Amino acid sequence: MSKTRTNGLFIVKAFLLSFYSVSSSVTAADAHTLDFWHWWVSNSEIKNINLIKQHAKQQGITVQDQSMRSYNNSDYSNVLKKHIQQHNPPTAAMLISSQVHPYNNAFPLLNLDEVAQEQGWEDVIPDAIQETAKFQGHWISAPINSHSTNWLWINKALFNRLNLPIPETFDDLLVVLERAQRMGIPGLVSLTVGWEYTILFELVAISSNGLEFYRRLFIDRQQLPSDKQLLINTLMRVQQLTHYFSADTVNNSWDENTAAMLQGEVLMQIQGSWVASELDTLGAKADVDYLCIRFPDTQGAYLFHTDHVVFFATPTNDTAQQKNFARMLLDKEFQRNMSISSGASPARVDISTEGLNSCGKKSIYDLRMANMRHAVMISMNNNAMHSIMTDFMEHKTSAERAAQLILETYAP
């Protein structure tokens, strides 16, 4: 996930300069070089990029990656669009689920049906992920993982001091936070940017109103007269949790907050499964140093955030190479190794859990069970929600106004 709170214009300019300097060094002799854009920049994410490069190299493909550090995914997207509009697209680029269809409408993406049929994507990728990776029945992206957002990460040593059971409900969570506060233990790392606020909102929305409410309003876009008040109540619960945010973590990026939780500076972190990879990079062990549980009252739901790789169909790009890269990304060995490395579930449901820790195994089990119950649902990772939640959390708009804007965003 992109994360750092830095001036967006400076980042864009720096990224452009970096791209031009690197791309100008690529010559016609680099016949097997694949230009790949992404936003993975934390220590654990760089480890995952290196894994992609390693597997690609085994297929005779040298990956030249271009990364962008930004707290707003739209910065990355804007730079990518600018290069495409200047007839200088990369060979491949990473997109989030909500961006795949808009990009396909604006730019020519490579049809991946041949690779999908060869590897049986239709049979092994969950339906909800297929809906974001296909357009009018044709595969236009290669989904490489299935992160889920509804996780709560807990420092085990601090939690043991509370002498309380694992929180199963939202009320249980408040009991844990209250006791921690009385004992002088900061309860939650701060969430400080739009995509983090949106994750918190979607978790509390399910926790407060149930899975079917989320499906009806945010997936099926069916609204009822009572929805506005339910959204207001949800937003007030979100605000309630901010009272337990640690002031010492307010300027941190998500990975810095993961380190703070692990080091015992804060009890818990509300964040997606990418935290598992960061904890592994920091040398932490599941069930020894930290606990991973589903956010209270969201058990049974699997809110997914999938990273997709798309390929630009241009005369200058090597179609055979692009398809080979897509084939590698959905290869069973790569999918398993990426799951171990990244903390995400594989995009495929037929991958062995051998070598994964308890959190990784639980994530894959939850995905399989949720897929059978049609409870795999897309996370609200879009710019409209980021903006609404940022204004609400920064007290620029009321709960009533934010609720109305959410209803408008998800209007039928």
SULMO-V20117 format. One record per run of one state. SS is the DSSP state (helix for helix, strand for strand, loop for the rest). FROM is the first residue (numbers start at 0). TO is the last residue. If there is no record, write none. Layout:
# SULMO-V20117
ss,from,to
SS,FROM,TO
SS,FROM,TO
This chain:
# SULMO-V20117
ss,from,to
loop,0,6
helix,7,22
loop,23,31
strand,32,37
loop,38,41
helix,42,57
loop,58,60
strand,61,66
loop,67,71
helix,72,84
loop,85,90
strand,91,95
helix,96,105
loop,106,107
strand,108,108
loop,109,111
helix,112,118
loop,119,119
helix,120,123
strand,124,124
loop,125,125
helix,126,132
strand,133,134
loop,135,136
strand,137,138
loop,139,140
strand,141,142
loop,143,144
strand,145,147
loop,148,149
strand,150,154
helix,155,161
loop,162,168
helix,169,181
loop,182,186
strand,187,187
loop,188,192
helix,193,208
loop,209,209
helix,210,218
loop,219,225
helix,226,241
loop,242,243
strand,244,244
loop,245,245
helix,246,248
loop,249,252
helix,253,261
loop,262,266
strand,267,269
loop,270,272
helix,273,280
loop,281,284
strand,285,285
loop,286,288
strand,289,293
loop,294,300
strand,301,304
loop,305,305
strand,306,311
loop,312,317
helix,318,328
loop,329,330
helix,331,341
loop,342,343
strand,344,344
loop,345,346
strand,347,347
loop,348,356
helix,357,371
loop,372,374
strand,375,377
loop,378,381
helix,382,392
loop,393,397
helix,398,408
loop,409,411
